[in-house]
Amino acid sequence: MLAKSVERQFLELYENLAEPLFRHCYFRLSDREKARDLMQESFTRTWERLVDGEKIKNLKAFVYRVANNLIIDIYRKKKESSLDLLQEDGFDPGSDDHEAILSMIAERELVEILGNLDDKYRQVIVMRYVDDLAPREIAGIVGETENTVSVRLHRGLHKVRDLIKSQENKNE
């Protein structure tokens, strides 16, 4: 009976978080395949912990923390992150789909801007505005206080505004 409960709990977690976690990984890595692999690995490690009987208070925070730790491992291995992969791969919208093309351009610009931020700002901005997590949830995931997360969001958004303004000035 307990095993069924754990399985049901995990399946519900996967159902609700697979896409948001993929987006989170994608915005941090700019590589679809690595993001999908990392998302799957995050869920696999979470499942293994659950099967081993570990009590996890907040599954959502746990799976995001696993993903973030895996992202850090990737950064450590490669030492520099490339956001050019998104521009090369894109989202393959149909050439006659005007809105999809505009969306792709906006997303590329967003990824480029986020790529110019320090990771501590990029991480909380992606979690807040892409993953739609509350500052309290982000704090639990990254292991910081809610106040620290709020300050990073504020400062990060300031930096985003500055980057957008400087980009607009270049284009004039």
C-alpha positions in Angstrom: 0.0 0.0 0.0 2.8 2.4 0.9 4.6 1.6 -2.4 1.4 2.5 -4.4 1.2 5.8 -2.5 4.8 6.6 -3.3 4.4 5.7 -6.9 1.2 7.7 -7.2 2.9 10.7 -5.5 5.9 10.4 -7.9 3.7 10.1 -11.0 1.8 13.2 -10.0 5.0 15.1 -9.4 6.3 14.0 -12.9 3.0 15.0 -14.5 3.0 18.5 -12.9 6.7 19.3 -13.1 8.2 17.6 -16.2 7.6 20.5 -18.6 8.4 23.3 -16.1 11.6 21.5 -15.1 12.6 21.0 -18.7 12.1 24.7 -19.4 14.1 25.5 -16.3 17.0 23.3 -17.4 16.7 24.5 -21.0 17.0 28.2 -20.0 20.0 27.4 -17.8 21.8 25.2 -20.4 20.5 26.4 -23.8 20.7 22.8 -25.1 17.5 20.8 -25.7 19.0 17.4 -25.4 21.1 18.1 -22.3 18.0 19.8 -20.7 15.8 16.7 -21.4 18.5 14.3 -20.1 19.0 16.4 -17.0 15.3 16.6 -16.4 15.0 12.8 -16.7 18.1 12.3 -14.4 16.5 14.6 -11.8 13.4 12.6 -11.7 15.3 9.3 -11.7 17.4 10.4 -8.7 14.2 11.6 -6.9 12.5 8.2 -7.6 15.5 6.3 -6.3 15.4 8.3 -3.1 11.7 7.7 -2.7 12.1 4.0 -3.3 14.9 3.9 -0.7 12.3 5.2 1.8 13.8 8.6 2.2 11.2 11.1 3.6 11.2 14.2 1.4 9.2 17.1 2.8 8.9 19.2 -0.4 9.2 17.0 -3.5 9.0 20.0 -5.8 11.9 21.8 -4.1 13.8 18.5 -4.0 13.6 17.8 -7.7 14.6 21.4 -8.5 17.5 21.2 -6.2 18.6 17.9 -7.8 18.4 19.6 -11.2 20.3 22.6 -10.1 23.1 20.4 -8.6 23.3 18.6 -12.0 23.5 21.9 -13.8 26.3 23.0 -11.5 28.1 19.8 -12.3 27.7 20.5 -16.0 29.1 24.0 -15.6 32.0 22.7 -13.6 32.8 20.2 -16.3 32.7 22.5 -19.2 33.7 25.8 -17.4 31.8 28.0 -19.9 28.2 27.9 -21.0 27.3 28.5 -24.6 24.0 30.1 -25.5 24.7 29.9 -29.2 23.2 26.5 -29.4 19.7 27.9 -29.0 20.3 30.3 -31.9 21.6 27.4 -34.1 18.8 25.0 -33.2 15.9 27.3 -32.5 12.4 26.0 -32.0 11.7 25.1 -35.7 8.5 27.1 -36.2 6.8 26.9 -39.6 8.2 29.6 -41.9 4.7 31.0 -42.5 3.8 31.1 -38.8 4.4 34.8 -38.0 3.7 34.6 -34.3 5.9 31.6 -33.8 8.8 33.4 -35.5 8.3 36.5 -33.4 8.1 34.3 -30.3 11.3 32.6 -31.3 13.1 35.9 -31.8 11.9 37.2 -28.5 13.0 34.0 -26.8 16.5 34.2 -28.4 16.8 37.8 -27.2 15.8 36.7 -23.7 18.2 33.8 -23.7 21.0 36.2 -24.9 20.2 38.7 -22.2 20.0 36.0 -19.5 23.3 34.7 -20.7 24.9 38.0 -19.8 23.8 37.8 -16.2 25.7 36.3 -13.3 24.3 32.8 -12.6 23.0 33.8 -9.2 20.7 36.3 -10.9 19.8 34.2 -13.9 18.9 31.2 -11.7 16.3 33.1 -9.6 14.9 35.0 -12.6 14.4 31.8 -14.5 12.8 30.1 -11.5 10.5 33.1 -10.8 9.4 34.1 -14.4 9.9 30.9 -16.4 9.1 28.3 -13.8 6.5 30.6 -12.0 7.8 29.7 -8.6 7.3 32.0 -5.6 10.3 33.5 -3.8 9.7 31.2 -0.8 9.8 28.1 -3.1 12.9 29.4 -4.8 14.6 30.0 -1.4 13.9 26.4 -0.5 15.4 25.1 -3.7 18.5 27.2 -3.8 19.1 27.0 0.0 19.0 30.8 0.6 16.6 33.0 2.6 13.5 34.4 1.0 15.0 37.9 1.5 18.2 37.0 -0.4 16.1 35.6 -3.3 14.0 38.8 -3.4 17.1 40.9 -3.4 18.6 38.9 -6.2 15.4 39.1 -8.2 15.3 42.9 -7.8 19.0 43.3 -8.7 18.8 40.9 -11.5 15.8 42.6 -13.1 17.7 45.9 -12.8 20.6 44.3 -14.7 18.1 43.0 -17.3 16.7 46.5 -17.8 20.2 47.9 -18.2 21.1 45.2 -20.7 17.9 45.8 -22.7 18.7 49.6 -22.8 22.2 49.1 -23.9 21.1 46.6 -26.6 18.5 49.2 -27.8 21.2 51.9 -27.9 23.4 49.6 -30.0 20.6 49.1 -32.5 19.9 52.8 -32.9 
